Amino acid sequence: MRNLISFIIITSLMFLLTGCFGAKEIEGETYITAMGMDYKEGAFKLYFQGLNFGNIAKQEGGPLEQQPILIGEAKGESLAAALGELEQLTALPLNYGHIKTIILSDSILKEKIEVVMDLISRSPFLRYNIFIFGTGENLKSLMETQSFFNYPQLYTVIHRPEEVIHYDYSLPIIKYHQFTSRYYRSVGTTLIPSLNIDNNHFTEGEKKSIAHINGEYVFSKQHFKGWLSKKEFSGLRWLTGQNQDVFIRPGNENLSVRVRNLKTKILVSKEKNPSYKIVVKGKGIMTQNSKNKTLKEVEKEINKIIKNEILSTVKKGDQLNTDVLNISEKSYKYYLNHWSIDTIRKFNAHSVKQIQVKIKLEPGNYKYGNAKKDAA
């Protein structure tokens, strides 16, 4: 009798266990990893980049085979309408849980950025930690750019910008939540990195199309201000606060210095209008010196270059009527009781009264010759 009761209880419990009857096969879905948005002639155009499980599986044990990239494309009166059309036509269910990046055309950035912000705020599948980029390129071509060695598109700057800029930091990347937190600030600027397509520098049997960051779109006080190239933003790398080495080549490729331990201060002078002094300190290590210049000569040269780069970027921002280096934020954060927001917003190139650069150079183990000993 006891065995019969036990059997009945165990059998009943088995019916309460959940099974996998509604489970989906991972190979039977389209994984959306990036979305692109464009606006032309009064209509929105939406793109998505889709990867199948085969694009990312079997990374070990054997050579990789290049998997095709699925590009979805639809037009509509709104972004939601375009996305709905793609959902109705897809052959495999769309999985939005892996979206890492949104790329916006320059026309969207200029005219419809707040439409995109509204879509993201209302869409449960678009998280606030996604990367955001802008581009002047054709969105479809950009999404078809490649990685190296047949690795999937996930191994590109579009999906892993943090790993790429870790080795060569010059322009900042931004996630959506960082953009929104800065977009509504009363002073300063918000930057969205721009993507470009390079077809000239890499070959694997045939030329590779590679996406790379080539500049920044500038927003200030909820308005689009313009675009500056990587070269025009050269002064930004000295004020980012990133604890990362910066390489600088004064004048030619035969002289190279690695600058590390950068510390930058912005000092505010309490005058009628706020004025600023920028102080940059750090250590420089000589990595190449084929012309055998003395340490003092090179030190003087790189300090001058850094100063000119900062000043040049400030002036480029002034042409856009904005503070691209966010120097005026120091007044906004700490001296709002001394000046009004309107006064702080009057920042221009003349507001920077002094730029002081003190990079102390060390010889290091550089190539091609030994430096002359500095005179005592």
N, C-alpha and C positions, 0 to 999 in steps of 0.2 A: 504493500500500500504506500509505503514511504517512497519507494522508487517511482511509482506511478505519479505521485504528487510532484516529485522533483522533475520528472519528464514534462509534465504539463506546464510547470512554471518556466522551465528553460525554453520550451517551444513558444510560449507566449512572449517571452522577452525577445526572442529572435525577430518577431514581427515588428518590434519597436525600433530595431536598429535601422539607421538610414543607410541606404546603398548609394551606388553611383549611377543610378538609372538616368539622371539628367545631366551627367557629365559630358563636356564637349572634348573632342579630340583636339589637341593643340595644333596638329597639322591642318585642321579644318577651319582655321580662322586667318584673317588678314590683320597683321599687327601694324597699326598706324604709329609711326615713330616721329613724323614731322608733318606740319601743316603749313601751307603757304597761302597768303591772301593778297588779292589784287583788286583794284578798282579802276575801271576804264569805261568811258562813254556812258556813265550813269548806271552801270551794272557791276556787281561784285563777281569775282572769279575766285574759286577756292580750289586748291590743290592739296592732295595728301600723298605722302610717301609711305608705301606699304611694304612690309617684309613678311615673308612666310617663315615658318619655323626653320625651314632648310637654310635660310640666310644666316642664321646665327648658331645652328647646331653643328655638331661634328667638327669642332675646332681642333681636336687633337687626333693624332694617329693617322697621318697621311696628308697629302697635299690638298690645299683648299681649291675648290672649284667656284669660279665666279657665278653667283646667283643673280638672276635678273631682278631689277627693282621695279616694283609696281607703282605707277604714278596715276592717281585719280584726278580728274579735272571736270569741273562743272561750273556753270554760270547761273546767276539768279538775281532777283531784286534785292535779296539780302544774303548774308553769309549763311544763315540758318537754312534758307531755301536751297542754296547750292549744295550744302551738306546733305540735306534731305534727299535730293535727287541722286546723289552718289549712293546713299544707303539703299535706295530702292532698286538700283541697277547692279549692285555688287553681286558677284558669283559666290563669294564666301563672306560670312558675317564679319563685320568690322569690329576690331577690338581696340578701344581707345585708351586702354590702361597703360600703354607704353609710350605715349607722346612725350617727347623730351624738349621739342623745339618748335617755335612758331617763327616763320619768316614773313615779313611784311614788305610789300613793294613800296617804292618811294612815294607813289601816288596815295597809297593808304596812309603813310606817315604824314603826308602833307595835308590830307583832307579828311580822313576817316579814322583817325587813331582812337577816338572815343567810342566809335561803333565796335571796334575790336575789343576794347576794354569792357564794354557792356556784354558782348558775347561770352567772354571768358568768365565774367562774374556770374553769368546765368547758367553756364554749362558745367555739370558735375564732372565731366570727363576731362576738363582742362584745368590742371592744377596750377597753383600759384608759384610753384618752384620750377616751371619750365623756363628754358632759355628763350630770349627774344632777340631777333636780328632784323635788320632791314637790308634791302638790296635794290640796285638799279638793274640787275640782270633779269633775264627771263627766268621765272620761277621754276618752270618745268626743267630747263637745262641745268639750273642750279641743283635741283634734287636728283639729277642723274649723274652728278659728279662722283668721282671714284675715290677709293682708298688705295693703299699700296698692297702688293703681294696677294691680290684676290681676297683680301679681307672685306667683310661686308661694310656697307655704308655707315654702320654704327661707329666705325673707327675713323671718323673724320671730325673736322672742327665743328661741323653742324651739330653733332651729337655729343662730342666730348671736348668742348673748347677749353675746359679747365686743364686737361692734360697737355694740350698743345701749347697754351700760353705759359705753362709752368716752366718751359725751357727757353722761351723767348718772350718775356712779358714786355709789351709796349703799349697795347691798347686794352682797356678794360672790357670785360664781358658783363652781362647783366641778366638776372632772372626777373621774371615778371613781378614778383612781390617787391623787389627792390625798385623797379621802375615806377610802380604805382605809389610807393612811399615817397619818392622824390618828385613825381610829376606835379603834385599839388603843393609843393613847397613855395613859399613866397619869394625866395631869393635863390640864386644859383641856377645850375643847369642839370639836365638829365641827359645821359648819352646812351644811344642804342648803336651797337657795333654793326657795321655794314659788311656784307659778304660779296666777294667778287670771284670770278672764275679764271683760273690760270691754266693756259694750255701750252705753255712754252718751256717749262723748266724740268719736267719729269717724263720719262719714257719707260714703258715696259713692253717691248716689242712694238708698240705704237704709243703715240703721245697720250698722256693722262690728263684728264680734266680734273683739276683740284680746286676745291673751295678754300678760300682764305679770307682773313679779316683785313680790309684795306682802308678803313676809316671809321668815323663815328657820325651818326645823325644827332643833331643838337636840338633839345627842347628846353624852353624856359618859360615859366609862368603859364603853363598849359598851351603853349604855342610852339609850332615847328619853326626853328630858326635857320636851319640850313645843314650843310654837310661839310666836314673837314677831313682831309686825307690823313693817312698815317704820318706823313712827313710834317704836315701842318700841326699835328698833335705831339710833336717830338718833346715839347716841354712837359707834357703830362706825366711822363714816366718818373720825373724827379719829385713829384708831389703826391704820388698815389699812396704812400705809406706802406707799400709792399716790401716785405723783408726778402728781397730777391736781388741777385747780382744783375748789374746792367753793364753791357759791353759798349764801349765807345771807341771809335776809330777817328782820331783827329786828322782830318785832311786827306789821308791816304791809307791804303790797306797794309802798309808796311809798319804801321804803328798801331798798337791795340792796348787798351786798358780795361780791366774789369773793376767796376766800382761796386763796393759792397758796404754793408752796415749803414745804409742811407738813413739820415734823420733830417726831417724837414720841419721847420717852424714858421708859422705866419704870425707876425707881431702887428698889433693894431695900435695906431696913434690916434688919440682922441682930439681931433681937430674939429673944425666946423663940419666937415664931411670926413668920414673915416678914410685913413690912408694906411698903407701896408708895407711891411718889410718882410721879405722872404729870405730865410736863412737855410742853406743846404749844407750839410756836413756828411762826411763819409770817408772811407778808405779806398784808395785805388791801388791795384796791383798790375804792374807792367807784364803783359803777356807776349808782346812782340815789339821789337825796337831795332830794326835792321839799320837805321841811320845813326844809331848810337847817340841819341839825344840825352842830355842830362835829365835827371829826375825833376829838377826845378823848371826846366824848359817845358817838359811835358805837363807838369802839374799846372803851370800857368796857362798852358794851352787848353787843357780840358776844363778848367774852371771857367775860362772865357766862353767855351762852347756851351757848357751847361747853362750859364747865365743867358746867353743869346737865345738858346732854345726856349727857355721859360718865357723870356720877353716876347719872342716871336709868336708863341702860342697865345699869350695874353692879347697881343695886337690883333691876331686873327679872330679871336672871340669878340674883340671890340668892334670889328667890322660887321659882325652879326648882331651887335648890340646885346651882348650877353657875356657873362663871366664863366667861360668854359672850364676854368680850373677851380671854380667854386671857392675862390679866395675870400669873397665877401661873406661866406657862411660863418666865418669866425666872428664877425660883428653881430650877425643875426643870432648866434647861439649865446654869446656872452655879454653883448653890450646893447641889447634891445631897449634897455631903460635909458640909454644915452642918446640913441638916434631912432628915428622912425623907420619903418620898413621902406617907405618911399625914398628916404635919404640913403639907406644902405643900397637900394637898387640902382643908385646913380653911379655905381662902379664903372670905371673905364680904365684904359691903359695908363692914364695919368694918376690913377689911385695907387699904383704900385710905385712907391718912391725909391725903393732900394732893393736890389737882389744881391745877396752876399753868398758866395759859393766857396766852401773850404774843403776841398778834397785833398787829403794828405796821401801822397803817393809813396808806395814801397816798391823796391826793385823786382821782387818775384823771380821766377825762373823762366824768363822769356827767351824766345828763340832768336837766332841770328845775331850774335854779337853781344858785347857787354857794354853797359852804359859807362860814360865817362864819370869819374867821381866828381861829385859836387864840390865846388870850392868851399873851403871852410868859412 
